[in-house]
Amino acid sequence: MHEQLEQLKERTTDLFADEPDGRNQGIGQTENAIAFAAAIGCTFLVRQALQVGWRAALKRDPPKNPASHEVQWREALMWGAVSGAIVGAARIASRRASSSAYRSMRSVS
C-alpha cells in the first residue's frame, strides 16, 4: 500500500511539474494549462465581440456556416479572414499575457 501511494505521488508530481515538457520549450505543464485556459476564454469573448461588431457594421448576422452554399463567397471569405486573424492574434496575446503573469507570480513567491 505504501509503495502504491509513493507511485501515485510521483505520477502526480510529474503531471503538475513546472518543468518544460518538450512540446513548448521553456514552458512547464502548469503554465501551459493556465495559458490554454486563458486562450479558450479569450477566444470565446473575442468571437462574441466580433459577432456584435459584424451585426453593428453590416446590419445582419455573421454567417453561421461560411462553407454553406447559401452564404455568398465574398461574405464567407470576409468573415473567415477577419475572425481568423483577430481570434488568432487574441489567442496568442492571451497565452503570452497569462504566461507572463504566471512567471511574475512565481518569481514573487
C-alpha positions in Angstrom: 0.0 0.0 0.0 2.8 2.4 0.9 4.6 1.7 -2.4 1.4 2.4 -4.4 1.0 5.7 -2.5 4.5 6.7 -3.4 3.9 5.8 -7.1 0.8 7.9 -7.1 2.7 10.8 -5.6 5.4 10.5 -8.2 2.8 10.5 -11.1 1.0 13.5 -9.6 4.3 15.4 -9.2 5.2 14.5 -12.8 1.8 15.6 -14.0 1.9 19.0 -12.3 5.6 19.6 -12.6 6.6 23.1 -13.8 9.4 21.7 -15.9 9.4 22.1 -19.6 7.6 19.2 -21.3 9.4 19.3 -24.6 6.5 20.4 -26.7 6.7 24.0 -25.6 10.3 24.6 -24.8 10.7 26.6 -21.6 7.1 26.3 -20.5 6.0 23.9 -17.7 2.8 21.9 -17.7 1.1 24.1 -15.2 2.0 27.3 -17.0 0.8 25.7 -20.3 -2.5 24.6 -18.8 -3.2 28.1 -17.4 -2.3 29.6 -20.8 -4.5 27.2 -22.6 -7.5 28.0 -20.3 -6.9 31.7 -20.9 -6.8 31.2 -24.6 -10.1 29.4 -24.6 -11.8 32.1 -22.5 -10.3 34.8 -24.7 -11.4 33.1 -27.9 -15.0 32.9 -26.7 -15.1 36.5 -25.7 -13.4 37.8 -28.9 -15.8 35.7 -31.1 -18.8 37.2 -29.3 -17.4 40.7 -29.7 -16.7 40.0 -33.4 -20.3 38.9 -33.9 -21.6 42.0 -32.2 -19.3 44.2 -34.3 -20.4 42.4 -37.5 -24.1 43.0 -36.7 -23.5 46.6 -35.9 -21.4 47.3 -39.0 -23.4 45.3 -41.6 -26.9 45.2 -40.0 -27.0 41.4 -40.4 -25.8 38.3 -38.6 -22.4 36.9 -39.5 -22.5 33.5 -41.3 -23.0 30.6 -39.0 -21.5 28.2 -41.6 -19.3 30.1 -44.1 -18.9 26.8 -46.1 -22.7 26.7 -46.8 -23.7 27.3 -50.4 -26.3 29.7 -49.1 -23.6 32.1 -48.0 -22.0 34.3 -50.7 -18.3 33.8 -51.3 -17.5 37.4 -50.5 -19.2 37.3 -47.1 -17.7 33.8 -46.3 -14.2 34.9 -47.1 -14.5 38.2 -45.3 -15.8 36.5 -42.1 -13.1 33.9 -42.3 -10.3 36.4 -42.8 -11.5 38.8 -40.1 -12.5 36.3 -37.5 -9.4 34.1 -38.1 -6.9 37.0 -37.9 -8.5 38.6 -34.8 -9.2 35.4 -32.9 -5.7 34.1 -33.7 -4.0 37.3 -32.5 -6.1 37.4 -29.4 -5.3 33.7 -28.5 -1.5 34.4 -28.9 -1.8 37.6 -26.8 -3.8 35.8 -24.1 -1.3 32.9 -23.9 1.6 35.2 -23.7 0.0 37.5 -21.1 -1.1 34.6 -18.9 2.4 33.1 -19.1 4.0 36.4 -18.1 1.6 36.8 -15.2 2.2 33.2 -14.1 6.0 33.7 -14.2 5.9 37.0 -12.3 3.7 35.4 -9.6 6.1 32.5 -9.3 9.1 34.9 -9.0 7.5 36.8 -6.2 6.6 33.6 -4.2 
